[in-house]
Amino acid sequence: MKYVKTNDGSISAYNDKYDDYYHSQKDGAILETLYKHIIPSFSIVDKTSLKILDICFGLGYNSLFTLAYAKKFNINVEIFSPEKDILLLDGLRNFKYPKILYNYLDINNILHSITQSKKYNQSNLSLYVFKGDASIYLQQFKDGFFDIIYQDAFSPSKNNELWSESHFRELYRILHNDGVITTYSSSSFVRKNAFLCGFFVFNMKYFKLKQGSIFTKQDIDIKNIENIILNKIDRLN
Ligand SMILES: C[S@@+](CC[C@H](N)C(=O)[O-])C[C@H]1O[C@@H](n2cnc3c(N)ncnc32)[C@H](O)[C@@H]1O
């Protein structure tokens, strides 16, 4: 694995085995995490208590920024995240996360907890990490369990099993009726697979960021949601 600095100044990495990056170099790891996953999903599912699936843990940006965001806005979150690269999880204690995360969270304590006991619990914030294959992990969850799913595997051409029609069928089963899936991918292969499983498919594009997708089980007023997203981004800056 090779560390790389992304365009927003945050550090991400390149994975030799998959020949792929953990985040878009152009958008940046922080902006991808906040603008493609956290803010859109928290804008669509407006609840004070959320169950979130982060596929997959990787460098932990999605899960850790979600804990920080939930802490800032006093939202209860339970995050469930599979990751099959066991060595990666153990190596993260030396990883240089963006400074802002340390303002909200005791990152060293969280990393220590999840590498030792695969879970972290602190008042209204919980994170459960599973070391193993995501497809097997998903089978244990009951229908409609998750409010939010971050679909964040490597790109479809490199990590095909986590973008297949059967994968989206399983996501459809475990997503709540009012829930949402966010992804950086805008590939027609991915959108078609989601659509074939019954999802409504929406384009996600703002500022100069690359376009991503939103999948829901119910139709939503996407124009209204975009305004809410832009408002939340404004408030965060
Ligand atoms: C793009 S990275 C995830 C980035 C991460 N969400 C973050 O915020 O840093 C994709 C991750 O998926 C993991 N992965 C790929 N296929 C998997 C599978 N079938 N089961 C579990 N993890 C998998 C890889 O090891 C890699 O860490």
The ligand as a MOL file (V3000), in Angstrom:
LIG
                    3D

  0  0  0     0  0            999 V3000
M  V30 BEGIN CTAB
M  V30 COUNTS 27 29 0 0 0
M  V30 BEGIN ATOM
M  V30 1 C -12.4580 1.9780 -1.5450 0
M  V30 2 S -11.9340 1.0750 -0.1490 0 CHG=1
M  V30 3 C -13.0380 1.6330 1.1200 0
M  V30 4 C -12.7240 3.0280 1.6220 0
M  V30 5 C -13.3520 3.2920 2.9610 0
M  V30 6 N -14.7970 3.2870 2.9190 0
M  V30 7 C -12.8320 4.5480 3.6190 0
M  V30 8 O -13.6660 5.4100 3.9760 0
M  V30 9 O -11.6320 4.6910 3.8170 0 CHG=-1
M  V30 10 C -12.5470 -0.5530 -0.4350 0
M  V30 11 C -12.2600 -1.5320 0.6980 0
M  V30 12 O -13.0520 -2.7000 0.4630 0
M  V30 13 C -12.3370 -3.8260 0.9390 0
M  V30 14 N -12.9630 -5.0060 0.2940 0
M  V30 15 C -13.0040 -5.3140 -1.0270 0
M  V30 16 N -13.7390 -6.4110 -1.2500 0
M  V30 17 C -14.2060 -6.8140 -0.0290 0
M  V30 18 C -15.0400 -7.8820 0.4040 0
M  V30 19 N -15.5610 -8.7580 -0.4690 0
M  V30 20 N -15.3170 -7.9950 1.7220 0
M  V30 21 C -14.7890 -7.1050 2.6340 0
M  V30 22 N -13.9960 -6.0720 2.2740 0
M  V30 23 C -13.6980 -5.9230 0.9650 0
M  V30 24 C -10.9130 -3.5490 0.5200 0
M  V30 25 O -10.0020 -4.3180 1.2830 0
M  V30 26 C -10.8150 -2.0410 0.7760 0
M  V30 27 O -10.2970 -1.7780 2.0550 0
M  V30 END ATOM
M  V30 BEGIN BOND
M  V30 1 1 1 2
M  V30 2 1 2 3
M  V30 3 1 2 10
M  V30 4 1 3 4
M  V30 5 1 4 5
M  V30 6 1 5 6
M  V30 7 1 5 7
M  V30 8 2 7 8
M  V30 9 1 7 9
M  V30 10 1 10 11
M  V30 11 1 11 12
M  V30 12 1 11 26
M  V30 13 1 12 13
M  V30 14 1 13 14
M  V30 15 1 13 24
M  V30 16 1 14 15
M  V30 17 1 14 23
M  V30 18 2 15 16
M  V30 19 1 16 17
M  V30 20 1 17 18
M  V30 21 2 17 23
M  V30 22 1 18 19
M  V30 23 2 18 20
M  V30 24 1 20 21
M  V30 25 2 21 22
M  V30 26 1 22 23
M  V30 27 1 24 25
M  V30 28 1 24 26
M  V30 29 1 26 27
M  V30 END BOND
M  V30 END CTAB
M  END
